[in-house]
Amino acid sequence: MPTVSVGRDRLFAALGRTYTQEEFEELCFSFGIELDDVTTEKAIIRKEKHLDEEASEDEEVIYKIDVPANRYDLLCLEGLAQALRIFNKEEEIPSYTLANISREKMIKMHVKPETSLIRPYVVCAVLRGINFDEARYNSFIDLQDKLHQNICRRRTLVAIGTHDLDTLQGPFTYEALPPSSINFVPLKQVKSFRADELMEFYKSDLKLKKFLHIIENSPVFPVLYDCNRTLLSLPPVINGAHSAITLKTKNVFIECTATDLTKAKIVLNTMVTAFSAFCERKFEIEPVEVINSDGRSCVYPDLSVYNMEVSLSYVNSSIGVSLQAEEVTNLLNRMQLRAEQSVLGNNQFSINVSVPPTRSDVLHPCDVMEDVAIAYGYNNIPKTKPASLQPLPLNELSDVMRLEIAMSGFTEVLTFILCSRKENFTMLNREDDKSTAVIIGNPRSSDFEVVRTSLMPGILKTVGHNKDHPKPIKIFEVGDIAVLDDMKDVGSTNRRQLAALYCGSTSGFELIHGLVDRIMEVVGVPFVPIDDNTGYFIKPANEPEFLPGRQARIIYKGNSIGTFGIVHPEVLNNFDIPDPCSFVELSIESFL
């Protein structure tokens, strides 16, 4: 969940009253958000610098508030305060309108065809007569940063540019040019740079270097100009210094370049609706006409209201309450959703909901139902127990096995389902055949590249990190792995596995073999002669993660369901484990 940091006193001023911390926490809970921390700006700095100075009484109190990841309208103080005022019935739901100007008088943005090679979409709007003070200006900039980190996915999907319109002259053009032909003075600089030089210059910038990879290897860079060839911005990296907004700016031109048009429209709507309250004409936004290279044109922002019809019976049955239609409409109005009741016939009611441009998170009747539940109060929903609730056979069997292995003296561990490709293959002496593991498309780090195809890496990492604990170490895990499967619509399938490890100076083959026999006894599978398919038997195996000659395969009803043996010394060395280990892993689903 994103965290929004706001000054307590300024927030209370925007809400029109003060709260004790307990009262504000209760308000946040009622609205579906959470007061995560109470601190000060200086305390944050002291914590970052590891200083032990005492706090002074005049430090501004900062509230850190967790908001839902899809509530982009709550990412700034202005949107948060407005939502809470409406929730408290202290303000009506605002109506956002476009300025009444003809298409001939609209500012134009012409899109060149070359932009399709790098960043094909652009949407724009103008905030006229805006009144900035220092706090509003900082909040305006902070909202852009929050959106860049959230819905914009670090500017890869959308990049926001804000400009002082009075320093520019329309119409504007959105182009894609070779880096060597782009020259401008970037924001907070006084020297002119060529675009390719700028890529090198910003590689030492802690903030901007994170965005260079988005375009630096492209033959063309996206760029915006006004009619005098004054450069507005080089998205998604930096704006031009010429059109930088200041506290004195009165007319703000906002452009969002994107690879995802839907998200670009959401971002633009979020920016203009949050700060149009400070315009000379409150909640009015001036539109901009975007003319594409094929001649098609669109007017942005799109502030149209999305209408949805939701059955009253659906709302009540999903929440577990019996609310009247009028009660539901009142609750939805508190959540910024205009709602009216209508009669379907046979004494059945439905709710007509008008979703404003601020609520891009409302896509389905279940979202409306959720808002009703929040406004009604989760603590007010009566607790009920389903008439019958039976566990899945797989989960039931997993619980039985957990209990029996724990009673054998093993301790359960839970490890990450994601791991590195090296841990999943190389460190286990296995070959990556590229046809087994599910690969993560955009991993957060090299530690989470693939979905594990075995429980073994997690178990061995656990032992490696706890090798100084008294021996023996006896641990087990019951969890899912994932393997590629062309027969599934998602391309992969989950499998429930059981793994156990014994680590100690006397960790022999017979110790883990005894556990295998106990597991089979609990499941009710008899030990039978080789090639007898009425029970289970073991036969020699040749897996690279085990010591040759000290490993076996478990055969159940003619199918191999797992292996066990002494872990290979090379594998132990890869995981920094000094003591011998015996290990077993088998498929639980094979017994169902």
FENZIFEN-V704901 format. One record per backbone hydrogen bond with DSSP energy under -0.5 kcal/mol. CO is the residue of the C=O (numbers start at 1). NH is the residue of the N-H. If there is no record, write none. Layout:
BEGIN
co:nh
CO:NH
CO:NH
END
This chain:
BEGIN
co:nh
2:67
3:5
4:6
4:65
6:63
7:11
8:12
9:13
10:14
11:15
12:16
12:17
20:24
21:25
22:26
23:27
24:28
25:29
26:30
27:31
28:32
28:33
29:32
34:36
34:66
37:64
39:62
40:44
41:45
42:46
43:47
44:48
45:49
46:50
46:51
47:50
56:59
60:41
61:8
62:39
62:64
63:6
63:65
64:36
64:37
65:4
66:34
67:2
68:71
70:72
71:74
72:75
76:80
77:81
78:82
79:83
80:84
81:85
82:86
83:87
84:88
85:90
85:91
86:89
94:96
97:285
99:101
102:105
102:106
103:106
107:289
108:172
109:291
110:112
110:174
112:115
113:116
114:117
115:118
115:119
121:258
123:256
124:288
125:254
126:128
126:286
127:130
127:252
128:280
130:132
133:137
134:138
135:139
136:140
137:141
138:142
139:143
140:144
141:145
142:146
143:147
144:148
145:149
146:150
147:152
148:154
148:155
150:153
152:157
152:158
153:156
157:259
157:260
159:257
161:255
163:165
163:253
164:167
165:168
169:227
172:110
173:175
173:225
174:112
175:223
177:221
178:181
179:182
179:195
179:196
181:183
182:195
184:186
184:193
185:241
186:189
191:186
193:184
194:198
195:199
196:200
197:201
198:202
200:203
201:204
202:205
204:206
205:209
207:210
208:211
208:212
209:212
211:214
212:215
212:216
215:218
221:177
223:175
224:232
224:233
225:173
226:229
229:231
230:226
232:240
233:224
234:237
234:238
238:234
239:187
241:244
243:164
246:249
250:130
250:252
251:165
251:166
251:253
252:127
252:254
253:163
254:125
255:161
256:123
257:159
258:121
260:264
261:265
262:266
263:267
264:268
265:269
266:270
267:271
268:272
269:273
270:274
271:275
272:276
275:278
276:279
276:283
278:131
280:282
281:284
283:97
285:99
286:126
287:107
288:290
288:300
289:109
289:291
290:292
290:298
291:111
292:295
296:292
298:290
298:300
300:288
301:303
305:307
306:355
308:310
308:353
310:351
311:315
312:316
313:317
314:318
315:319
316:320
316:321
324:328
325:329
326:330
327:331
328:332
329:333
330:334
331:335
332:335
332:337
333:336
336:338
336:356
338:354
340:352
342:344
342:350
345:348
348:344
348:345
349:312
349:313
350:342
350:352
351:310
351:353
352:340
353:308
353:355
354:338
354:356
355:306
356:359
358:360
359:362
361:363
364:367
364:368
365:369
366:370
367:371
368:372
369:373
370:374
371:375
372:376
373:377
377:380
377:381
378:381
392:396
393:397
394:398
395:399
396:400
397:401
398:402
399:403
400:404
401:405
402:406
403:407
404:408
405:408
405:410
406:409
411:476
417:452
419:449
419:450
420:424
421:425
421:426
422:427
425:428
425:430
426:429
431:433
436:484
437:439
438:451
440:443
445:448
446:449
449:440
450:419
452:482
455:459
456:460
457:461
458:462
459:463
460:464
461:465
462:466
463:466
464:467
466:469
472:474
473:475
473:503
474:411
475:501
476:413
477:479
477:499
479:497
481:495
483:493
485:488
488:491
491:485
493:483
495:481
495:497
496:588
496:589
497:479
498:586
499:477
500:584
501:475
502:582
503:472
503:473
504:507
506:508
508:511
508:512
509:513
510:514
511:515
512:516
513:517
514:518
515:519
516:520
517:521
518:522
519:523
520:524
520:525
524:526
526:536
529:532
531:533
532:535
535:557
536:528
537:555
539:553
543:546
545:568
547:550
550:566
551:541
552:564
553:539
553:555
554:556
554:561
554:562
555:537
556:559
559:556
559:561
561:587
562:554
563:585
564:552
565:583
566:547
568:572
569:573
570:574
571:575
572:577
573:576
576:578
580:504
581:567
582:502
583:565
584:500
585:563
586:498
586:588
588:591
589:592
END
